[in-house]
Amino acid sequence: MPLITRPRTATLLLVFVALLKIGVFLIAADQEVVAPFVGDNAVAHYLPTAKRLLEQRRFNGPDSRPDSKVPPGYPVILAATMAVSPDNYVAVTVGLQILADCITALALYALGRRLISPAVGLFAGLLWSVYPPAVVISTWITAETFYTTILILSYAMLVFSYRNSSTVLSTAAGFLLGLATLFRGTAILLPLLLLPLWFRKRQYAQAAGFVLAATCVVAPWTIRNAIVLQDHILVSTGFGSVLMQGSDESVFTSEGKRSEYAHMFAEAAEHGINKPTTPLESQWDNWMGRVGLYNLTVRLKTRPLSFLPFYLNKFLRLWYATESASLRPELLLGLCSLLVVPVGILQLFLWRNSHSEFAQSAGVVVLYFVALPLVTLPLVRYTLPIYPILILSASGWWLAVANRLTSRPAGEVVREEAVAEGQDVGSSPQRQ
């Protein structure tokens, strides 16, 4: 095995890249070349919740119900950085997010090294470390980076538990998935879709540990919402609002929301879908969801043939779209996705037999995070959690191409690495 792909060297290399990114960011921020992005959601919900947590030792209450739109995980991070560095907490948060990306890269190396080859694992870790969308979003004050890191750690535990029939690892995977859900509620249904992985092998104890651990992490927050807010909120509200925004292409962007929402609300009210009078945030979110379903019903009745181009447009937007609809960022996001998504999905299919634990579980996760924004709002940041998985599989594809171009069979490379690891590979070439 080449020196650079050995665990110690690879780990040091990935950590060095992360520290280099932090240094470049701090210098660029000091020279005012770049600045952390603090968007509307951060200003409206994340920051007020973090300040309330720091100053009043509470999240939100009846006086601040709209902050139910965000789960508690990320405000806790912000409150901690505010406590440590009140004047520079934004820069400290970005530094932590870059380190979180480093943990994601190390998880990819561990997955690749154990399941495929050390070279694929290292290449995936390095690619994630410099992948432009991931680098950019790590400088935003938003939960995506931490959410992605915790999710990929959960996924790594899941794969290893499925492979080794380990109840301890499956329970750890469930705990981490529950923790990820407290950063973004979109993972709430994922445990149910992953259960068949264990059921197929009759690993019922592992399945139970996974689901119970995830439930035990999320349940206290759900109970807290019922007691403090007297509202039925599992993790956070917001599903209804993104369902409405994703119900018509005219409101996919921020500009579209500003110009079309009033008309949508008025038309829905004419058909009996009125604004609620209750202060409960869940009811307001449900109302927006009903408006979205009304829009889809009208489309079905008046323009049924438009559903095909509508959902094709939504699928394509998953890989490049932003709410601002700025041309240059969307072009860059689209080009980055072209290098990863098609070949990553293709390689998962090719690995369905040779690396079945990885390919099958990855397929479930990828389909889940593709289907969810197809139902709601298609934005590239909603598919960010699956990019580490796709980067890992794409790395296998690209390295296989590189091996073929250099006239060195991919099987020979894998066999040499396996021999260096002390494995008995026999005399027949292995397929990657």
Buried (B, 14 or more C-beta within 10 A) or exposed (E): BEEEBBBEBBBEBBBEBBBEBBEBBBEEBEEEEBEBBBEEBBEBBBBBBBBBBBEEEEBBEEEBBEBBBBBBBBBBBBBBBBEEBEEBBBBBBBBBBBBBBBBBBBBBBBBBBBBBBBBBBBBBBBBBBEBEBBBBBBBBBBBBBBBBBBBBBBBBBBBBBBBEBBBEBBBBBBBBBBBBBBBBBBBBEBBEEBBEBBEEBEBEBBBBBBBBBBEEBBEEBBEEBEEEBEBEBBBBBBBBBBBBBBBBBBBBBBEBBEEBBEEBBEBBEEEEBEEEEEEBBBBBBBBBBBBBBBBBEBBEEEEEEEEEEBEEEBEEBBBBBBBEBEEEBBEBBBEBBEBBBBBBBEBBEBBEEEBEBBBBBBBBBBEBBBEBBBBBBBBBBBBBBBBBBBBBBBBBBBBBEBBEEEEEBBBEBBBBBBEEBEEEBEEEEBEB
